[in-house]
Amino acid sequence: MITDEEKAKLYLVFAERLTEQPNVKGMYEYEFYFSEMPETVWAPDWNQQCPSACSIENLRPELTSYNKIERLYTVIPIVCICNNSCLSCQDMVDGIIACAWEDISDYEEYPDPFRLVFNYGEKYESVESKLAQRHQFFSITENKAEDNE
């Protein structure tokens, strides 16, 4: 379990969808990466103009640059920066494009009370609050691999 003190130090730096299609329960699976120092986070292909053409291994932040990964299971479809074909992850860092956002392309109505949008460098508490307002919650907290040794 992540403490409130730890949450206060963490900022969103990356998100990725782990499943292309919903599972048998209709749920998508995502990982949200958080860092205490978002200004130092980088990955090999973050400067590439078409992240969707890059290997996900080259888009994930370097292991030493993030502190926690939170897993989210949800029925809400979310588009992540790594699925984008127009703007680079550097543009995400610069605030030109969000890190992840709710895919509303198949919705008949705009989501109530709001569309989920998660920006690079957004505080952990903000991400958690937005999800809670839509009755969604992180299910698994992971430390970096070296913390588990």
Beta strands, then each sheet from edge to edge (+ up, - down):
strand 1: 11-17
strand 2: 28-35
strand 3: 68-74
strand 4: 78-80
strand 5: 100-102
strand 6: 117-118
strand 7: 138-143
sheet 1: 1+ 2- 3+ 7-
sheet 2: 4+ 5- 6+
end
